[in-house]
Amino acid sequence: MGLFSFFKKTDKVGTDSAIDSKELGQESNANETELVETKLSFHPDWEVPQEQKYIFSFLANELSPLKPNQLSLAAISIEEDPHSKAWNVKAFVRSSLNQSIQLGEIELLLLDKENRQLASKSFNFADLGTIPAKSARPWVFTFEKSTIAADEVPEEGWKIAFNLISLRGHQLELDETWKKQLPEEQQEVLKNIVKDLPKLGKNEVNFTGLQAKFQEDESLVTSIFIRNGNTKAINIEQLPLEIVDANNQLVAKGSFRLNPVLTVQPNSTKPWTFIFPKDLIQEGDFDLSRWSARVTQKN
């Protein structure tokens, strides 16, 4: 496998980062309360030399017990590749479940002792094989230089963790004013719309039209989904915006200053209303059966 050379006698187990198995869609044993000791487990395709077995056993014995129904990543150490500058992160993948599990694509984060993000990358956990019940499987996660946001390997206190924001899936975020004004049935409708929208790319911010209607005073009221595919919240202070109809004809154009600042939480979609007064609307007949909202460059 080529990974045994990464593990050394001088290695020590560091910070453990655990989550409830429900976060990964795994069934739990809700009635259990006693702490769970995890036993060392190797990938079935590995042929582990005896000396490496000793090293792995020593490390596994340092692991603290887990609460029931947890999945955990126990940090060991990071080695930087001198040529590619990639970080090879050694860790135990642990489970305190009573049954074996198979996992799929999961984004992992490297965090320093202050919980600041150092790196992020998605890994296919199918490569680890089936994780047995109540076990700890050693693995090396390679973060290429392009996935690293730090200048140097962190000192003690760092951890490798599941990205809970990506695990929970993209969600609808409603401002308190929307929650008060919309009945629960309409909130459910919005949730379903958000669920059916095309998946966002990583770090993508998208503006999707929801509803547009001319008022008696000839203003145009638009409701727009602001979609945040980042793992961090975004803050919008000013938004230069234009509305285009089904025939790609410019309907309205203006710039909106948002006070207080409009915050959209990570991996979330927030609907917001923008009203274009008459003087920002173009002359002509418009087809709003289909329309789109576009962010323009500030003048």
Rosetta blueprint (number, residue, H / E / L):
1 M L
2 G L
3 L L
4 F H
5 S H
6 F H
7 F L
8 K L
9 K L
10 T L
11 D L
12 K L
13 V L
14 G L
15 T L
16 D E
17 S E
18 A E
19 I E
20 D E
21 S H
22 K H
23 E H
24 L H
25 G L
26 Q L
27 E L
28 S L
29 N L
30 A L
31 N L
32 E L
33 T L
34 E L
35 L L
36 V E
37 E L
38 T L
39 K E
40 L E
41 S L
42 F L
43 H L
44 P L
45 D L
46 W L
47 E L
48 V L
49 P L
50 Q H
51 E H
52 Q H
53 K H
54 Y H
55 I H
56 F H
57 S H
58 F H
59 L H
60 A H
61 N H
62 E L
63 L L
64 S L
65 P L
66 L E
67 K L
68 P L
69 N L
70 Q E
71 L E
72 S E
73 L E
74 A E
75 A E
76 I E
77 S E
78 I E
79 E E
80 E E
81 D L
82 P L
83 H L
84 S L
85 K L
86 A L
87 W E
88 N E
89 V E
90 K E
91 A E
92 F E
93 V E
94 R E
95 S E
96 S L
97 L L
98 N L
99 Q L
100 S L
101 I E
102 Q L
103 L L
104 G L
105 E E
106 I E
107 E E
108 L E
109 L E
110 L E
111 L E
112 D L
113 K L
114 E L
115 N L
116 R L
117 Q E
118 L E
119 A E
120 S E
121 K E
122 S E
123 F E
124 N E
125 F H
126 A H
127 D H
128 L H
129 G L
130 T L
131 I E
132 P L
133 A L
134 K L
135 S E
136 A E
137 R E
138 P E
139 W E
140 V E
141 F E
142 T E
143 F E
144 E L
145 K H
146 S H
147 T H
148 I E
149 A L
150 A L
151 D L
152 E L
153 V L
154 P L
155 E L
156 E L
157 G L
158 W L
159 K E
160 I E
161 A E
162 F E
163 N L
164 L H
165 I H
166 S H
167 L H
168 R L
169 G L
170 H L
171 Q E
172 L E
173 E L
174 L L
175 D L
176 E H
177 T H
178 W H
179 K H
180 K H
181 Q H
182 L L
183 P L
184 E H
185 E H
186 Q H
187 Q H
188 E H
189 V H
190 L H
191 K H
192 N H
193 I H
194 V H
195 K H
196 D H
197 L L
198 P L
199 K L
200 L L
201 G L
202 K L
203 N L
204 E L
205 V E
206 N E
207 F E
208 T E
209 G E
210 L E
211 Q E
212 A E
213 K E
214 F E
215 Q L
216 E L
217 D L
218 E L
219 S L
220 L E
221 V E
222 T E
223 S E
224 I E
225 F E
226 I E
227 R E
228 N E
229 G L
230 N L
231 T L
232 K L
233 A L
234 I E
235 N E
236 I E
237 E E
238 Q E
239 L E
240 P E
241 L E
242 E E
243 I E
244 V E
245 D L
246 A L
247 N L
248 N L
249 Q L
250 L E
251 V E
252 A E
253 K E
254 G E
255 S E
256 F E
257 R E
258 L E
259 N E
260 P E
261 V E
262 L E
263 T E
264 V E
265 Q L
266 P L
267 N L
268 S E
269 T E
270 K E
271 P E
272 W E
273 T E
274 F E
275 I E
276 F E
277 P L
278 K H
279 D H
280 L H
281 I E
282 Q L
283 E L
284 G L
285 D L
286 F L
287 D L
288 L L
289 S L
290 R L
291 W L
292 S E
293 A E
294 R E
295 V E
296 T L
297 Q L
298 K L
299 N L
